[in-house]
Amino acid sequence: MKSFYMIVLTLCYSVNAFCQTEDSLSIATKTTPKITLETSFPIVSLALLNFQNTSDRIQSKDWIAENWNTKVFNPYKKQRKQYPLHITFDDSTYASPIPRNKVVTSRYGWRNRRAHNGIDIDLITGDRVMSMFDGVVRYVNRHSGHGKTIVVRHFNGLETVYAHLSKQLVKVNDTVRKGQVIGAGGTTGNARGSHLHLEIRFKGIPIHPEYLFDFSDEENIVRANSIWINEKWTTAYRHNSKRKSNVEVCTTEAEAAQSKADEKKIYTVRRGDTLSRISSKYNVSIATLCKENAIRKTATLRIGQKLIVTQ
């Protein structure tokens, strides 16, 4: 195995030397080694050859090889979820996925009685869509509701999902660089007007994008190099898609445990429930219930509806 890594490193230096004489983006597209899924031989590591510090990449966990499947949107469906999740970043910034100011028109959260597992960013059809980090393209297809979709897996295990595209400009198993154009924005799928639907997933679990990244300015900040995530930030009905969530990032496992203990309780509406009855049960005012859940005092409650209650 040691000799295999020496061969890989030798190839790395050769490819990097060649890349310095040509346009890096075109070479990354034209000379990217392909990942062979039918073999157990770890050839997937060769997809890292176009990147610097390849020896460091090889020595770290090979997230690219884990559950690698280019045919399905979520290859982790049968895997048990374990919390808290832990994600690390080498970069302190991300590349903006669009070439204009980021205007979030709909946030991660409960929307129209369904989970909205990402954020919608305004754009004009045909606008360039870029990869937020270095990675390997895992999925390029049409996906239910999302229309033309691209999924890029990054070297920390995170996946970024770009949906409602008008064009897909990469293929599965292509390596891409941070900021590289991978598609064009559009309205495919269930899109009301042109926008980019952006999802952030880890082992198939959708994470609130604004918990990891600041989309409110042009600095494109990653909120921390080490981030711990509990269920609050992976459960859409705990958030309102019309309102920005109050983000307090957990940078240690202890903070994540304390945050879990402090989480607000979620109540599922049953037959015969009213705001007055729920208010009395949890000793919280109707006004607070309405504010927490962005509903009116005259709102009709639906059986199965999720409400945030404060004890």
C-alpha positions as YAML, in Angstrom:
chain: A
units: angstrom
residues:
- id: 1
  name: MET
  ca: [0.00, 0.00, 0.00]
- id: 2
  name: LYS
  ca: [2.92, 2.33, 0.81]
- id: 3
  name: SER
  ca: [4.33, 1.83, -2.68]
- id: 4
  name: PHE
  ca: [0.90, 2.61, -4.15]
- id: 5
  name: TYR
  ca: [0.85, 5.96, -2.36]
- id: 6
  name: MET
  ca: [4.36, 6.73, -3.62]
- id: 7
  name: ILE
  ca: [3.14, 6.14, -7.18]
- id: 8
  name: VAL
  ca: [0.15, 8.39, -6.57]
- id: 9
  name: LEU
  ca: [2.38, 11.17, -5.20]
- id: 10
  name: THR
  ca: [4.70, 10.89, -8.20]
- id: 11
  name: LEU
  ca: [1.75, 11.23, -10.55]
- id: 12
  name: CYS
  ca: [0.54, 14.18, -8.48]
- id: 13
  name: TYR
  ca: [3.78, 16.14, -8.98]
- id: 14
  name: SER
  ca: [3.74, 15.40, -12.71]
- id: 15
  name: VAL
  ca: [0.16, 16.50, -13.21]
- id: 16
  name: ASN
  ca: [0.61, 19.64, -11.11]
- id: 17
  name: ALA
  ca: [3.66, 20.64, -13.14]
- id: 18
  name: PHE
  ca: [1.69, 20.20, -16.35]
- id: 19
  name: CYS
  ca: [-1.30, 22.13, -14.98]
- id: 20
  name: GLN
  ca: [0.90, 25.18, -14.35]
- id: 21
  name: THR
  ca: [1.42, 25.61, -18.10]
- id: 22
  name: GLU
  ca: [-2.24, 25.53, -19.10]
- id: 23
  name: ASP
  ca: [-5.50, 27.05, -18.00]
- id: 24
  name: SER
  ca: [-6.33, 25.16, -14.78]
- id: 25
  name: LEU
  ca: [-10.07, 25.04, -15.36]
- id: 26
  name: SER
  ca: [-9.85, 23.56, -18.82]
- id: 27
  name: ILE
  ca: [-7.32, 20.98, -17.69]
- id: 28
  name: ALA
  ca: [-9.43, 20.03, -14.69]
- id: 29
  name: THR
  ca: [-12.25, 19.33, -17.11]
- id: 30
  name: LYS
  ca: [-10.25, 17.57, -19.80]
- id: 31
  name: THR
  ca: [-7.76, 15.49, -17.81]
- id: 32
  name: THR
  ca: [-9.72, 14.50, -14.74]
- id: 33
  name: PRO
  ca: [-9.32, 10.80, -14.01]
- id: 34
  name: LYS
  ca: [-12.60, 8.94, -13.75]
- id: 35
  name: ILE
  ca: [-13.84, 7.01, -10.75]
- id: 36
  name: THR
  ca: [-14.56, 3.35, -11.43]
- id: 37
  name: LEU
  ca: [-17.40, 2.19, -9.20]
- id: 38
  name: GLU
  ca: [-17.33, -1.47, -10.17]
- id: 39
  name: THR
  ca: [-13.98, -2.17, -8.50]
- id: 40
  name: SER
  ca: [-12.90, -2.24, -4.87]
- id: 41
  name: PHE
  ca: [-9.45, -0.92, -5.83]
- id: 42
  name: PRO
  ca: [-9.08, 2.60, -4.32]
- id: 43
  name: ILE
  ca: [-8.60, 4.32, -7.68]
- id: 44
  name: VAL
  ca: [-11.03, 7.01, -6.47]
- id: 45
  name: SER
  ca: [-8.06, 8.69, -4.78]
- id: 46
  name: LEU
  ca: [-6.71, 9.53, -8.24]
- id: 47
  name: ALA
  ca: [-9.50, 12.10, -8.55]
- id: 48
  name: LEU
  ca: [-7.47, 14.25, -6.15]
- id: 49
  name: LEU
  ca: [-4.47, 14.62, -8.45]
- id: 50
  name: ASN
  ca: [-5.45, 18.07, -9.75]
- id: 51
  name: PHE
  ca: [-5.34, 19.56, -6.25]
- id: 52
  name: GLN
  ca: [-2.44, 20.84, -4.18]
- id: 53
  name: ASN
  ca: [-1.43, 19.13, -0.93]
- id: 54
  name: THR
  ca: [-2.51, 15.79, -2.38]
- id: 55
  name: SER
  ca: [-0.49, 13.87, 0.21]
- id: 56
  name: ASP
  ca: [-2.57, 15.47, 2.97]
- id: 57
  name: ARG
  ca: [-5.78, 14.56, 1.14]
- id: 58
  name: ILE
  ca: [-4.76, 10.91, 0.82]
- id: 59
  name: GLN
  ca: [-3.88, 10.62, 4.50]
- id: 60
  name: SER
  ca: [-7.29, 11.98, 5.57]
- id: 61
  name: LYS
  ca: [-10.58, 10.09, 5.53]
- id: 62
  name: ASP
  ca: [-11.58, 9.32, 1.94]
- id: 63
  name: TRP
  ca: [-15.05, 10.86, 1.92]
- id: 64
  name: ILE
  ca: [-15.21, 10.65, -1.86]
- id: 65
  name: ALA
  ca: [-15.22, 6.85, -1.78]
- id: 66
  name: GLU
  ca: [-17.87, 6.50, 0.96]
- id: 67
  name: ASN
  ca: [-21.27, 5.48, -0.42]
- id: 68
  name: TRP
  ca: [-20.28, 6.81, -3.82]
- id: 69
  name: ASN
  ca: [-23.24, 6.41, -6.19]
- id: 70
  name: THR
  ca: [-23.81, 8.54, -9.27]
- id: 71
  name: LYS
  ca: [-27.28, 7.17, -9.97]
- id: 72
  name: VAL
  ca: [-29.27, 8.23, -6.89]
- id: 73
  name: PHE
  ca: [-29.76, 11.61, -5.25]
- id: 74
  name: ASN
  ca: [-29.27, 10.31, -1.70]
- id: 75
  name: PRO
  ca: [-26.99, 7.25, -1.36]
- id: 76
  name: TYR
  ca: [-27.30, 7.28, 2.45]
- id: 77
  name: LYS
  ca: [-31.01, 6.45, 2.76]
- id: 78
  name: LYS
  ca: [-30.42, 3.14, 4.55]
- id: 79
  name: GLN
  ca: [-27.77, 4.52, 6.90]
- id: 80
  name: ARG
  ca: [-28.71, 5.28, 10.49]
- id: 81
  name: LYS
  ca: [-28.50, 8.94, 11.54]
- id: 82
  name: GLN
  ca: [-26.17, 9.62, 14.45]
- id: 83
  name: TYR
  ca: [-26.03, 12.98, 16.24]
- id: 84
  name: PRO
  ca: [-24.37, 15.30, 16.77]
- id: 85
  name: LEU
  ca: [-22.83, 15.60, 13.31]
- id: 86
  name: HIS
  ca: [-19.31, 17.00, 13.12]
- id: 87
  name: ILE
  ca: [-17.99, 18.84, 10.07]
- id: 88
  name: THR
  ca: [-14.58, 20.48, 9.63]
- id: 89
  name: PHE
  ca: [-13.48, 23.02, 7.04]
- id: 90
  name: ASP
  ca: [-10.01, 23.79, 5.68]
- id: 91
  name: ASP
  ca: [-11.33, 27.01, 4.16]
- id: 92
  name: SER
  ca: [-12.55, 30.05, 6.11]
- id: 93
  name: THR
  ca: [-14.57, 31.21, 3.09]
- id: 94
  name: TYR
  ca: [-16.70, 29.62, 0.38]
- id: 95
  name: ALA
  ca: [-17.13, 30.62, -3.26]
- id: 96
  name: SER
  ca: [-20.44, 32.34, -3.91]
- id: 97
  name: PRO
  ca: [-22.63, 30.00, -5.98]
- id: 98
  name: ILE
  ca: [-23.85, 32.93, -8.12]
- id: 99
  name: PRO
  ca: [-22.05, 35.94, -9.68]
- id: 100
  name: ARG
  ca: [-24.23, 38.63, -8.04]
- id: 101
  name: ASN
  ca: [-25.40, 39.73, -4.61]
- id: 102
  name: LYS
  ca: [-26.98, 36.82, -2.76]
- id: 103
  name: VAL
  ca: [-30.64, 37.59, -2.09]
- id: 104
  name: VAL
  ca: [-32.32, 34.76, -0.19]
- id: 105
  name: THR
  ca: [-35.98, 34.63, -1.22]
- id: 106
  name: SER
  ca: [-36.97, 31.54, 0.77]
- id: 107
  name: ARG
  ca: [-35.17, 29.98, 3.70]
- id: 108
  name: TYR
  ca: [-34.67, 26.51, 5.12]
- id: 109
  name: GLY
  ca: [-37.78, 25.54, 7.06]
- id: 110
  name: TRP
  ca: [-41.43, 24.54, 6.98]
- id: 111
  name: ARG
  ca: [-43.15, 25.86, 3.85]
- id: 112
  name: ASN
  ca: [-46.63, 25.11, 2.54]
- id: 113
  name: ARG
  ca: [-46.94, 22.12, 4.92]
- id: 114
  name: ARG
  ca: [-43.75, 20.63, 3.56]
- id: 115
  name: ALA
  ca: [-40.06, 20.66, 4.39]
- id: 116
  name: HIS
  ca: [-38.01, 23.15, 2.39]
- id: 117
  name: ASN
  ca: [-34.57, 21.59, 2.86]
- id: 118
  name: GLY
  ca: [-32.50, 24.38, 1.37]
- id: 119
  name: ILE
  ca: [-32.51, 28.07, 0.57]
- id: 120
  name: ASP
  ca: [-33.60, 29.82, -2.61]
- id: 121
  name: ILE
  ca: [-31.23, 32.45, -4.00]
- id: 122
  name: ASP
  ca: [-32.48, 34.90, -6.61]
- id: 123
  name: LEU
  ca: [-30.85, 34.88, -10.03]
- id: 124
  name: ILE
  ca: [-31.58, 35.43, -13.71]
- id: 125
  name: THR
  ca: [-31.97, 32.45, -16.05]
- id: 126
  name: GLY
  ca: [-28.60, 31.80, -17.64]
- id: 127
  name: ASP
  ca: [-26.55, 33.15, -14.71]
- id: 128
  name: ARG
  ca: [-23.45, 31.13, -13.96]
- id: 129
  name: VAL
  ca: [-23.65, 28.72, -11.01]
- id: 130
  name: MET
  ca: [-20.37, 27.89, -9.26]
- id: 131
  name: SER
  ca: [-19.14, 25.16, -6.93]
- id: 132
  name: MET
  ca: [-18.72, 26.44, -3.38]
- id: 133
  name: PHE
  ca: [-15.61, 24.32, -2.68]
- id: 134
  name: ASP
  ca: [-13.21, 21.89, -4.35]
- id: 135
  name: GLY
  ca: [-14.83, 18.52, -4.87]
- id: 136
  name: VAL
  ca: [-16.00, 15.75, -7.18]
- id: 137
  name: VAL
  ca: [-19.31, 15.75, -9.04]
- id: 138
  name: ARG
  ca: [-21.40, 12.86, -7.76]
- id: 139
  name: TYR
  ca: [-24.81, 13.39, -9.39]
- id: 140
  name: VAL
  ca: [-25.96, 15.10, -12.60]
- id: 141
  name: ASN
  ca: [-29.56, 14.42, -13.50]
- id: 142
  name: ARG
  ca: [-33.15, 15.56, -13.24]
- id: 143
  name: HIS
  ca: [-34.51, 15.12, -9.75]
- id: 144
  name: SER
  ca: [-38.15, 15.19, -8.65]
- id: 145
  name: GLY
  ca: [-39.20, 18.79, -8.00]
- id: 146
  name: HIS
  ca: [-35.65, 20.07, -8.38]
- id: 147
  name: GLY
  ca: [-35.46, 19.81, -12.16]
- id: 148
  name: LYS
  ca: [-31.92, 19.76, -13.52]
- id: 149
  name: THR
  ca: [-29.70, 19.13, -10.51]
- id: 150
  name: ILE
  ca: [-26.00, 18.83, -9.73]
- id: 151
  name: VAL
  ca: [-24.57, 17.37, -6.51]
- id: 152
  name: VAL
  ca: [-20.91, 17.99, -5.65]
- id: 153
  name: ARG
  ca: [-19.24, 16.08, -2.84]
- id: 154
  name: HIS
  ca: [-16.42, 17.90, -1.09]
- id: 155
  name: PHE
  ca: [-13.38, 16.52, 0.68]
- id: 156
  name: ASN
  ca: [-14.84, 16.98, 4.18]
- id: 157
  name: GLY
  ca: [-17.86, 14.80, 3.32]
- id: 158
  name: LEU
  ca: [-20.23, 17.71, 2.77]
- id: 159
  name: GLU
  ca: [-22.39, 17.73, -0.37]
- id: 160
  name: THR
  ca: [-23.73, 20.85, -2.06]
- id: 161
  name: VAL
  ca: [-26.87, 20.56, -4.19]
- id: 162
  name: TYR
  ca: [-27.61, 23.01, -7.03]
- id: 163
  name: ALA
  ca: [-31.15, 22.74, -8.43]
- id: 164
  name: HIS
  ca: [-33.59, 24.29, -10.96]
- id: 165
  name: LEU
  ca: [-30.70, 24.68, -13.41]
- id: 166
  name: SER
  ca: [-31.17, 25.45, -17.08]
- id: 167
  name: LYS
  ca: [-27.83, 23.86, -18.02]
- id: 168
  name: GLN
  ca: [-25.54, 21.25, -16.46]
- id: 169
  name: LEU
  ca: [-21.95, 21.89, -17.56]
- id: 170
  name: VAL
  ca: [-20.17, 19.04, -15.75]
- id: 171
  name: LYS
  ca: [-20.36, 15.25, -15.73]
- id: 172
  name: VAL
  ca: [-20.38, 12.78, -12.87]
- id: 173
  name: ASN
  ca: [-16.90, 11.98, -11.53]
- id: 174
  name: ASP
  ca: [-15.49, 15.31, -12.77]
- id: 175
  name: THR
  ca: [-13.24, 17.09, -10.29]
- id: 176
  name: VAL
  ca: [-14.14, 20.75, -9.79]
- id: 177
  name: ARG
  ca: [-12.41, 23.63, -8.12]
- id: 178
  name: LYS
  ca: [-13.79, 26.15, -5.70]
- id: 179
  name: GLY
  ca: [-15.56, 28.82, -7.77]
- id: 180
  name: GLN
  ca: [-15.60, 26.76, -10.98]
- id: 181
  name: VAL
  ca: [-18.69, 27.18, -13.17]
- id: 182
  name: ILE
  ca: [-20.71, 23.96, -13.12]
- id: 183
  name: GLY
  ca: [-24.06, 25.04, -14.56]
- id: 184
  name: ALA
  ca: [-26.48, 27.86, -15.38]
- id: 185
  name: GLY
  ca: [-29.45, 29.02, -13.34]
- id: 186
  name: GLY
  ca: [-33.00, 28.47, -14.53]
- id: 187
  name: THR
  ca: [-36.55, 27.42, -13.71]
- id: 188
  name: THR
  ca: [-36.61, 23.66, -14.28]
- id: 189
  name: GLY
  ca: [-38.60, 21.51, -11.90]
- id: 190
  name: ASN
  ca: [-41.15, 23.04, -9.55]
- id: 191
  name: ALA
  ca: [-39.75, 26.55, -9.67]
- id: 192
  name: ARG
  ca: [-41.86, 29.69, -9.54]
- id: 193
  name: GLY
  ca: [-39.52, 32.11, -11.22]
- id: 194
  name: SER
  ca: [-35.80, 31.76, -11.77]
- id: 195
  name: HIS
  ca: [-33.73, 31.01, -8.69]
- id: 196
  name: LEU
  ca: [-31.09, 28.66, -7.37]
- id: 197
  name: HIS
  ca: [-32.27, 26.09, -4.86]
- id: 198
  name: LEU
  ca: [-29.20, 25.35, -2.76]
- id: 199
  name: GLU
  ca: [-29.03, 22.46, -0.30]
- id: 200
  name: ILE
  ca: [-26.23, 21.43, 2.04]
- id: 201
  name: ARG
  ca: [-26.15, 17.74, 3.00]
- id: 202
  name: PHE
  ca: [-23.92, 15.53, 5.11]
- id: 203
  name: LYS
  ca: [-24.35, 11.77, 4.81]
- id: 204
  name: GLY
  ca: [-27.69, 12.46, 3.13]
- id: 205
  name: ILE
  ca: [-28.95, 14.70, 5.96]
- id: 206
  name: PRO
  ca: [-30.07, 18.19, 4.88]
- id: 207
  name: ILE
  ca: [-28.48, 20.88, 7.08]
- id: 208
  name: HIS
  ca: [-29.73, 24.44, 7.46]
- id: 209
  name: PRO
  ca: [-27.30, 26.25, 5.06]
- id: 210
  name: GLU
  ca: [-27.27, 29.43, 7.14]
- id: 211
  name: TYR
  ca: [-26.03, 27.50, 10.18]
- id: 212
  name: LEU
  ca: [-22.81, 26.71, 8.30]
- id: 213
  name: PHE
  ca: [-22.42, 29.75, 6.05]
- id: 214
  name: ASP
  ca: [-23.14, 33.48, 6.17]
- id: 215
  name: PHE
  ca: [-25.06, 34.45, 3.04]
- id: 216
  name: SER
  ca: [-25.77, 38.02, 4.15]
- id: 217
  name: ASP
  ca: [-22.58, 39.68, 2.91]
- id: 218
  name: GLU
  ca: [-19.97, 39.53, 0.17]
- id: 219
  name: GLU
  ca: [-17.24, 38.01, 2.35]
- id: 220
  name: ASN
  ca: [-18.70, 34.49, 1.97]
- id: 221
  name: ILE
  ca: [-17.75, 33.39, 5.46]
- id: 222
  name: VAL
  ca: [-17.69, 29.81, 6.75]
- id: 223
  name: ARG
  ca: [-18.94, 30.28, 10.32]
- id: 224
  name: ALA
  ca: [-16.28, 28.08, 11.94]
- id: 225
  name: ASN
  ca: [-13.56, 25.58, 11.04]
- id: 226
  name: SER
  ca: [-15.14, 22.96, 13.32]
- id: 227
  name: ILE
  ca: [-18.94, 22.82, 13.57]
- id: 228
  name: TRP
  ca: [-21.14, 20.45, 15.59]
- id: 229
  name: ILE
  ca: [-24.73, 19.96, 14.48]
- id: 230
  name: ASN
  ca: [-27.73, 18.58, 16.36]
- id: 231
  name: GLU
  ca: [-31.25, 17.79, 15.14]
- id: 232
  name: LYS
  ca: [-32.42, 21.39, 15.45]
- id: 233
  name: TRP
  ca: [-30.41, 22.32, 12.37]
- id: 234
  name: THR
  ca: [-31.44, 19.27, 10.32]
- id: 235
  name: THR
  ca: [-35.20, 19.41, 10.99]
- id: 236
  name: ALA
  ca: [-37.11, 21.75, 8.72]
- id: 237
  name: TYR
  ca: [-40.24, 22.09, 10.86]
- id: 238
  name: ARG
  ca: [-38.18, 23.73, 13.60]
- id: 239
  name: HIS
  ca: [-37.68, 26.71, 11.28]
- id: 240
  name: ASN
  ca: [-39.87, 29.06, 9.26]
- id: 241
  name: SER
  ca: [-38.96, 29.50, 5.60]
- id: 242
  name: LYS
  ca: [-40.18, 33.10, 5.73]
- id: 243
  name: ARG
  ca: [-37.97, 34.15, 8.61]
- id: 244
  name: LYS
  ca: [-34.21, 34.12, 9.23]
- id: 245
  name: SER
  ca: [-33.25, 31.72, 12.01]
- id: 246
  name: ASN
  ca: [-31.22, 32.92, 14.97]
- id: 247
  name: VAL
  ca: [-27.89, 31.15, 14.50]
- id: 248
  name: GLU
  ca: [-25.59, 30.24, 17.38]
- id: 249
  name: VAL
  ca: [-22.91, 27.89, 16.11]
- id: 250
  name: CYS
  ca: [-21.65, 25.03, 18.29]
- id: 251
  name: THR
  ca: [-17.89, 24.62, 17.88]
- id: 252
  name: THR
  ca: [-17.47, 21.82, 20.44]
- id: 253
  name: GLU
  ca: [-19.34, 18.62, 21.22]
- id: 254
  name: ALA
  ca: [-20.10, 19.95, 24.70]
- id: 255
  name: GLU
  ca: [-21.77, 23.02, 23.22]
- id: 256
  name: ALA
  ca: [-23.84, 20.80, 20.94]
- id: 257
  name: ALA
  ca: [-24.99, 18.73, 23.92]
- id: 258
  name: GLN
  ca: [-25.98, 21.85, 25.85]
- id: 259
  name: SER
  ca: [-27.78, 23.25, 22.81]
- id: 260
  name: LYS
  ca: [-29.70, 19.98, 22.53]
- id: 261
  name: ALA
  ca: [-30.75, 20.26, 26.18]
- id: 262
  name: ASP
  ca: [-31.92, 23.85, 25.61]
- id: 263
  name: GLU
  ca: [-33.95, 23.10, 22.48]
- id: 264
  name: LYS
  ca: [-37.52, 24.33, 22.35]
- id: 265
  name: LYS
  ca: [-40.17, 21.65, 22.47]
- id: 266
  name: ILE
  ca: [-42.12, 20.78, 19.36]
- id: 267
  name: TYR
  ca: [-45.82, 19.97, 19.76]
- id: 268
  name: THR
  ca: [-47.87, 18.11, 17.16]
- id: 269
  name: VAL
  ca: [-51.43, 19.41, 16.86]
- id: 270
  name: ARG
  ca: [-54.14, 16.86, 17.64]
- id: 271
  name: ARG
  ca: [-57.86, 16.74, 16.99]
- id: 272
  name: GLY
  ca: [-59.70, 19.36, 19.08]
- id: 273
  name: ASP
  ca: [-56.60, 21.43, 19.89]
- id: 274
  name: THR
  ca: [-56.81, 25.22, 20.01]
- id: 275
  name: LEU
  ca: [-54.18, 27.86, 20.66]
- id: 276
  name: SER
  ca: [-55.85, 28.52, 24.01]
- id: 277
  name: ARG
  ca: [-55.61, 24.84, 25.03]
- id: 278
  name: ILE
  ca: [-51.97, 24.54, 23.95]
- id: 279
  name: SER
  ca: [-51.20, 27.83, 25.69]
- id: 280
  name: SER
  ca: [-52.58, 26.52, 28.97]
- id: 281
  name: LYS
  ca: [-50.89, 23.12, 28.64]
- id: 282
  name: TYR
  ca: [-47.41, 24.57, 28.22]
- id: 283
  name: ASN
  ca: [-47.88, 27.71, 30.29]
- id: 284
  name: VAL
  ca: [-47.01, 30.01, 27.41]
- id: 285
  name: SER
  ca: [-48.99, 32.98, 26.11]
- id: 286
  name: ILE
  ca: [-50.93, 32.83, 22.87]
- id: 287
  name: ALA
  ca: [-48.96, 35.86, 21.68]
- id: 288
  name: THR
  ca: [-45.68, 33.97, 22.19]
- id: 289
  name: LEU
  ca: [-47.04, 30.91, 20.38]
- id: 290
  name: CYS
  ca: [-48.04, 33.08, 17.44]
- id: 291
  name: LYS
  ca: [-44.71, 34.89, 17.34]
- id: 292
  name: GLU
  ca: [-42.62, 31.70, 17.58]
- id: 293
  name: ASN
  ca: [-44.60, 30.02, 14.80]
- id: 294
  name: ALA
  ca: [-45.29, 33.07, 12.63]
- id: 295
  name: ILE
  ca: [-49.06, 32.53, 12.74]
- id: 296
  name: ARG
  ca: [-52.03, 34.74, 13.59]
- id: 297
  name: LYS
  ca: [-54.28, 34.39, 16.62]
- id: 298
  name: THR
  ca: [-57.13, 33.60, 14.24]
- id: 299
  name: ALA
  ca: [-55.18, 30.90, 12.41]
- id: 300
  name: THR
  ca: [-56.88, 27.52, 11.99]
- id: 301
  name: LEU
  ca: [-54.78, 24.70, 13.38]
- id: 302
  name: ARG
  ca: [-54.38, 21.54, 11.31]
- id: 303
  name: ILE
  ca: [-54.06, 18.03, 12.70]
- id: 304
  name: GLY
  ca: [-50.40, 17.04, 12.45]
- id: 305
  name: GLN
  ca: [-49.18, 20.64, 12.34]
- id: 306
  name: LYS
  ca: [-45.93, 21.24, 14.23]
- id: 307
  name: LEU
  ca: [-45.77, 24.11, 16.71]
- id: 308
  name: ILE
  ca: [-42.82, 25.41, 18.69]
- id: 309
  name: VAL
  ca: [-43.74, 25.77, 22.36]
- id: 310
  name: THR
  ca: [-41.67, 27.36, 25.12]
- id: 311
  name: GLN
  ca: [-41.85, 25.86, 28.58]
...
